[in-house]
């Protein structure tokens, strides 16, 4: 049976707090003695910084939403060039291995070509224990709000309305998204009240049968 999250609660600042059923899963394997490496593909938020200040942590904000790779690419650019552009935009040091990826709703702004290139660009920085969190839409009829995000508590997100115009949206079903993710898989998914879906993303087990898509 699909679990639904609580209705978003407006704050005094006009932002939204949104309950998450899955974000806490990011921390299930955290070891106190190990320094976490966390990649947030969005812009830095005080909520995320404050939360991860509680951990021994290296926190990296890439703000890929604002990178020219999102708006200045045409069909003449090869796959290999796209991979290089994404790796440059990520700006990760050689040898870096990420523990937690905060993808937010970034995948929804990538068509299949860009999504495949992004996943390949991230591959050198992923190991067997890397996990991630993402947001999608139930289907192409569901609207994707123009927010940026932060992680406020282990079970609570912050949503901030973007001042910038929304990028073109490419909604992906869970089945299609799993196909693009390759070495990742959507391990858990939950439907939110407004038609968005939250995803807990883990490394794929190549020897296990693929998980059946819920949506």
C-alpha positions in Angstrom: 0.0 0.0 0.0 1.3 3.4 -0.9 2.3 5.6 2.0 1.5 9.3 1.8 3.4 12.1 3.5 1.9 14.9 5.6 0.6 18.0 3.9 3.2 20.8 3.6 3.3 23.3 6.5 3.8 27.0 5.6 6.5 28.7 7.7 6.6 32.3 8.8 9.1 33.1 6.0 6.8 31.9 3.2 8.9 28.7 2.7 7.5 25.3 3.0 8.3 22.4 5.3 7.6 19.1 3.8 7.6 15.8 5.6 9.7 13.0 4.1 9.2 9.3 4.7 12.5 8.4 3.0 15.2 11.0 3.7 16.1 9.3 7.0 17.2 6.2 5.1 20.2 8.2 3.9 21.7 8.0 7.4 21.0 4.4 8.2 24.6 3.3 7.4 26.4 6.4 8.8 29.3 5.5 11.0 30.2 8.1 13.6 34.0 7.7 13.1 33.8 8.2 9.3 33.8 11.6 7.6 30.8 11.8 5.4 31.1 13.2 1.9 27.8 14.7 0.8 27.0 16.1 -2.7 24.1 18.5 -3.0 23.5 19.2 -6.7 21.6 22.4 -5.8 22.4 25.7 -4.2 23.6 25.9 -0.5 20.8 26.3 2.0 21.0 27.1 5.7 18.8 24.1 6.5 21.2 21.6 4.9 24.3 23.3 6.3 22.8 23.3 9.8 21.8 19.6 9.6 25.1 18.3 8.4 27.0 20.4 10.9 25.9 17.8 13.4 28.1 15.2 11.6 31.7 14.9 10.7 31.1 15.9 7.1 32.4 17.4 3.9 29.5 19.1 2.2 29.7 20.0 -1.5 27.2 22.2 -3.3 27.4 22.1 -7.1 24.3 24.1 -8.1 24.0 22.3 -11.4 20.6 23.9 -12.0 22.4 27.1 -12.8 25.2 25.6 -14.9 25.4 26.5 -18.6 25.3 22.8 -19.4 21.5 23.0 -18.6 20.8 25.7 -21.2 23.6 26.0 -23.7 23.8 22.5 -25.1 22.6 21.6 -28.6 22.4 18.3 -30.5 25.9 18.8 -32.0 27.5 18.1 -28.6 28.7 14.5 -28.3 27.9 12.3 -25.3 31.6 12.3 -24.3 31.6 16.1 -24.3 28.5 16.2 -22.2 30.1 13.9 -19.6 33.1 16.2 -19.5 30.9 19.2 -19.0 29.0 17.6 -16.2 32.3 16.5 -14.5 33.6 20.0 -14.8 30.3 21.4 -13.3 30.4 19.0 -10.4 33.9 20.1 -9.5 34.7 17.0 -7.5 38.4 16.3 -6.5 40.0 13.3 -8.0 39.6 10.2 -5.8 36.6 11.7 -4.0 33.9 9.1 -3.1 30.5 10.3 -2.2 28.4 8.8 0.6 25.2 10.8 0.1 23.9 12.4 -3.0 21.1 15.0 -2.7 19.7 15.0 -6.2 16.4 16.7 -5.2 14.3 17.2 -8.4 17.3 17.6 -10.7 16.6 14.5 -12.8 13.3 16.1 -13.9 15.2 18.8 -15.7 17.3 16.4 -17.8 16.1 14.7 -20.9 17.4 11.2 -21.6 20.6 12.4 -23.3 21.6 14.7 -20.5 20.5 12.2 -17.8 22.7 9.4 -19.2 25.7 11.8 -19.5 25.2 13.0 -15.9 25.0 9.5 -14.5 28.2 8.6 -16.3 29.9 11.8 -15.2 29.1 10.9 -11.5 30.3 7.3 -11.8 34.0 7.8 -10.8 32.9 9.4 -7.5 30.5 6.6 -6.4 31.3 3.5 -4.5 29.3 0.5 -3.3 27.7 2.3 -0.3 26.7 5.6 -2.0 23.1 6.4 -1.7 20.9 9.3 -2.8 17.6 11.1 -2.4 15.4 12.4 -5.2 12.0 13.8 -6.1 9.9 13.1 -9.2 6.4 13.4 -10.4 3.8 10.6 -10.6 3.1 11.2 -14.3 3.4 13.8 -17.0 0.1 15.4 -15.9 1.5 16.2 -12.4 3.0 19.6 -12.1 6.5 20.0 -10.8 6.8 23.1 -8.6 9.7 25.4 -9.1 11.5 25.0 -5.8 15.0 24.5 -4.5 15.4 22.3 -1.5 17.2 21.8 1.8 17.3 19.0 4.3 16.0 20.5 7.6 15.7 17.3 9.7 16.1 13.7 9.0 12.4 13.5 8.1 11.8 17.0 6.9 12.7 19.0 3.8 12.6 22.8 3.3 11.3 24.1 0.0 12.2 27.6 -1.2 10.4 29.1 -4.3 12.9 29.8 -7.0 13.2 33.4 -8.3 14.5 32.1 -11.6 12.2 31.0 -14.4 11.6 27.2 -14.4 13.8 25.1 -16.7 12.0 22.8 -19.2 10.7 19.7 -17.4 11.2 16.2 -18.6 9.1 13.9 -16.3 10.4 10.3 -16.0 8.4 7.3 -14.8 10.1 5.3 -12.1 10.6 2.5 -14.6 12.3 4.8 -17.1 14.3 6.6 -14.4 15.7 3.2 -13.1 16.8 2.4 -16.7 18.7 5.7 -17.0 20.3 5.4 -13.5 22.3 2.3 -14.5 24.5 1.5 -11.5 21.9 3.1 -9.2 18.4 1.9 -8.5 15.3 3.3 -6.8 15.1 1.1 -3.7 12.1 2.8 -2.1 9.5 5.3 -3.3 6.7 7.1 -1.7 3.9 9.2 -3.1 3.4 12.8 -1.8 0.0 14.5 -1.5 0.5 16.8 -4.5 1.5 14.1 -7.0 5.3 14.3 -6.4 7.2 11.1 -5.6 10.2 10.8 -3.3 12.9 8.3 -4.0 15.6 6.6 -1.9 18.3 5.6 -4.3 21.0 3.0 -3.7 23.6 1.1 -5.6 22.1 -1.5 -7.9 22.8 -5.1 -7.2 23.5 -6.5 -10.6 22.8 -10.1 -9.4 19.4 -9.3 -8.0 16.2 -9.1 -10.1 15.1 -5.5 -10.8 12.7 -4.1 -8.4 9.2 -3.7 -9.7 8.2 0.0 -10.2 5.4 1.1 -8.0 4.5 4.1 -10.2 
